[in-house]
């Protein structure tokens, strides 16, 4: 019997993410490594592809939040196996991102998925959590620096916090870029708030972040 | 003169009866800062104390011209009473109570005692409902409907045991999901009926977390819980779910609720007309951010008239009003209804 080729192996990894099969994905990742598949290749063109497909299924409402959460769990299980095998020079790009849900909003699911996809996309992302005040951002930037701030809010009642955060952080760090998203945010709102980028979903967030940070293509 | 009072208009429309003009009431209300300034009733007190809550509730009609009012507005009332940690900031006059920490770590632990309605802000809600009922009777001959709002079972369940946990239970541990929904729906029924006893006319069950479910999972697990609630509360009932609900909404027709408050542009009114039109009254949907918060009065009027033309049965904001929505934009919904009814009501 012919051994599965690279495409088949990567396709299987993607499918197992989409089917949120946490048990099989561990075995499949181990097998991929045994067959000489590069760990970075397996992450970017296997697991991450599956997560993108899950995102598309969510956008078309074939999947709901439960399915997407379980896909992310499967992806994480795979990452646990593959990450230790990623070679040093392939590890994350030298770009520093912060992510959080704005003050007054405790929604974490969308933000966590965006963080996961940004990490898979090669960004180093520091997660400040939920309900994060402008002051917390300023303090974090003073202490550990940062090139881009990604902000999320799900509620119309906390949209104002997003604007305040952008204004206050910008006053002290005029060069920091802002990427925003979340259920209550529109492209138009993002522009009015002075954000540099807006993303409708997690996949788009990675594309926009790469564009803004000059890592396109 | 209109044939019916605003309350009759709402009740008839929810029953699927035609009244010959567009109902004048706007049911899904949350207060804006302009109303707080004019009434002197601010958050956080107005979420916890009956008198300021009642003052802001009256503002829906007296300042917003909405021919209806809704109580309460905070999504945390039930969660707080069930033991979730909630934060209020005294320096934020418009800030809603913020959820902080879940109450239970295991769905099987979820329960509540006989004294549950003595806890949290339940008594303030009942007190405010009684005050508003008395004021509406006295000043408006009882013609303005009071909408009593509670959070839906899936949203409460998600917060009290953890949002991630609840969503995952919907696939990995359906027994646990059903167990917590069963307890929470008992509270929905108890609380909803008590609000009606205090003077509420119509129920709104707001269940935003349900938006995250696929149609199949919604129908299999949540729909029977909605039916249980519907059968145990004998009053006209509206479901509000914001966001993208085109996969869930077809199932709502079987929920035994009378109206669906939808969120445009998360779902299109024509889509709803096709799927549930005639079975449920469609309520909505003036976009809260792009129009009510950020638009002009004329833009609010225009989108309101567009919604009426496209087939909504009752106008309402698509979701909770952002607190800094200008009062003239709040009033613009009523203005649009007035314009539409010119020549239709006399």
Interface residues (C-beta under 8 A of the other chain):
Chain A: X20 X61 X62 X63 X64 X65 X66 X67 X69 X70 X104 X106 X107 X108 X109 X131 X155 X156 X157 X159 X160 X183 X184 X186 X188 X189 X192
Chain B: X95 X96 X98 X99 X100 X163 X164 X167 X168 X170 X171 X172 X212 X213 X214 X215 X217 X243 X244 X246 X247 X288 X289 X290 X293 X294 X319 X320 X321 X322 X323 X324
